Amino acid sequence: MTVQLYCFGESGNAYKCALALVFSDTPWQARYVDFFNGETRTAAYRALNPMGEVPVLVSGDEVLTQSGSILMHIAAQTGKLGGSTKQEQAEILRWILWDNHKLSTQIGTVRFLMNFLPAEKRPEGVVPFLQGRLKAAYTVLNDHLAARDWVVGDGPTIADLSCCGYLYYPEPFGFDRKDWPHIDAWLDRISALPGWKHPYELMPGSPADRT
Amino acid sequence: MTVQLYCFGESGNAYKCALALVFSDTPWQARYVDFFNGETRTAAYRALNPMGEVPVLVSGDEVLTQSGSILMHIAAQTGKLGGSTKQEQAEILRWILWDNHKLSTQIGTVRFLMNFLPAEKRPEGVVPFLQGRLKAAYTVLNDHLAARDWVVGDGPTIADLSCCGYLYYPEPFGFDRKDWPHIDAWLDRISALPGWKHPYELMPGSPADRT
């Protein structure tokens, strides 16, 4: 069965799920969400996902939202990328929650403010504040990867895919891979996996379409 | 076996877990973390939790961090508060992730900036920006609770405990229960459950101790 992923190129949260579908060999189709023209605020979209967010995964009768839930679902369905012991599964959940709590949420906001919002609408002070908090998060991840190749266990899991979701984007948001050598090497390991593609190649839509 | 929860009164993330321990009849002890004097930045604390966060649950040889992981662990261990079907379990995970992504993270930051940081250190512009984002999150939760008593299923689960974690605190952070009638009624339902206590009564430490 082919699943459908509601996504758009700029969404790092959708990208996490697209990578999981690719790396788990799940047949999937991208369904483009016209986020920048307000599709997620329409009644039709809210009927699909009352939280109003991207991504959404439609798999037969099932409609899943929240990238972390979708990642866990893909791992459970395919038996891939989900760790091999109960302890690894618990660690994976912990890192996905951490990513949602401390990493991706704040990168998404900073990147949006710096790149996708007209400068005159950008609220004063928010970007440097969130960048300060993000520095603490990059430190935690970089230190964690100092002595290990993957976030959990001995191979790639959905924990890696959750944490890397925003880190391949070219737009500036205050993250330079050179400053974080262990994150840098880990991103190289992920992008060397068979089937890996850059977000703007894996999903429809990119800033180039709007210029 | 008595578990140990590293916590302090002001931590809404710890409060979620303390409530889950109470409502699941799990014997527990509070281990006070002196957050405001820097304990979470010490080497000893980082050895316990490299993410540097509160809460931590110590259960025999297991050390768990991230409130969402701890909540899932308590539900799995006790068979309580975890929903009764696979679909409910998936919904619970979805709402815990949403809470981590959109609700508790941002309330925690706003509440800290408005109440626990000296006014001269408060960055300009951040509070109104995050309050704007929180209004969208309160709307999602309030609408969800319009036609139902609990976040998932027909009774209280860890999804309720995750989402309510910061909403009983008295310090101002831009949330007035009167503005959100369905959230208000739901908070009354939770606080009517046997054993419920206010965060400053359930866990050691409160602003009153520092005045």
Chai-1 contact restraints between the chains, C-beta under 6 A:
chainA,res_idxA,chainB,res_idxB,connection_type,confidence,min_distance_angstrom,max_distance_angstrom,comment,restraint_id
A,M51,B,W98,contact,1.0,0.0,6.0,A-B,restraint_1
A,M51,B,V140,contact,1.0,0.0,6.0,A-B,restraint_2
A,Q66,B,R94,contact,1.0,0.0,6.0,A-B,restraint_3
A,Q66,B,L97,contact,1.0,0.0,6.0,A-B,restraint_4
A,Q66,B,W98,contact,1.0,0.0,6.0,A-B,restraint_5
A,G68,B,L97,contact,1.0,0.0,6.0,A-B,restraint_6
A,S69,B,L93,contact,1.0,0.0,6.0,A-B,restraint_7
A,S69,B,R94,contact,1.0,0.0,6.0,A-B,restraint_8
A,S69,B,L97,contact,1.0,0.0,6.0,A-B,restraint_9
A,L93,B,S69,contact,1.0,0.0,6.0,A-B,restraint_10
A,R94,B,Q66,contact,1.0,0.0,6.0,A-B,restraint_11
A,R94,B,S69,contact,1.0,0.0,6.0,A-B,restraint_12
A,L97,B,Q66,contact,1.0,0.0,6.0,A-B,restraint_13
A,L97,B,G68,contact,1.0,0.0,6.0,A-B,restraint_14
A,L97,B,S69,contact,1.0,0.0,6.0,A-B,restraint_15
A,L97,B,N100,contact,1.0,0.0,6.0,A-B,restraint_16
A,W98,B,M51,contact,1.0,0.0,6.0,A-B,restraint_17
A,W98,B,Q66,contact,1.0,0.0,6.0,A-B,restraint_18
A,N100,B,L97,contact,1.0,0.0,6.0,A-B,restraint_19
A,N100,B,N100,contact,1.0,0.0,6.0,A-B,restraint_20
A,N100,B,H101,contact,1.0,0.0,6.0,A-B,restraint_21
A,H101,B,N100,contact,1.0,0.0,6.0,A-B,restraint_22
A,H101,B,T105,contact,1.0,0.0,6.0,A-B,restraint_23
A,T105,B,H101,contact,1.0,0.0,6.0,A-B,restraint_24
A,T105,B,T105,contact,1.0,0.0,6.0,A-B,restraint_25
A,P123,B,G125,contact,1.0,0.0,6.0,A-B,restraint_26
A,P123,B,F129,contact,1.0,0.0,6.0,A-B,restraint_27
A,E124,B,E124,contact,1.0,0.0,6.0,A-B,restraint_28
A,E124,B,G125,contact,1.0,0.0,6.0,A-B,restraint_29
A,G125,B,P123,contact,1.0,0.0,6.0,A-B,restraint_30
A,G125,B,E124,contact,1.0,0.0,6.0,A-B,restraint_31
A,G125,B,G125,contact,1.0,0.0,6.0,A-B,restraint_32
A,G125,B,V126,contact,1.0,0.0,6.0,A-B,restraint_33
A,V126,B,G125,contact,1.0,0.0,6.0,A-B,restraint_34
A,V126,B,V126,contact,1.0,0.0,6.0,A-B,restraint_35
A,V126,B,F129,contact,1.0,0.0,6.0,A-B,restraint_36
A,F129,B,P123,contact,1.0,0.0,6.0,A-B,restraint_37
A,F129,B,V126,contact,1.0,0.0,6.0,A-B,restraint_38
A,V140,B,M51,contact,1.0,0.0,6.0,A-B,restraint_39
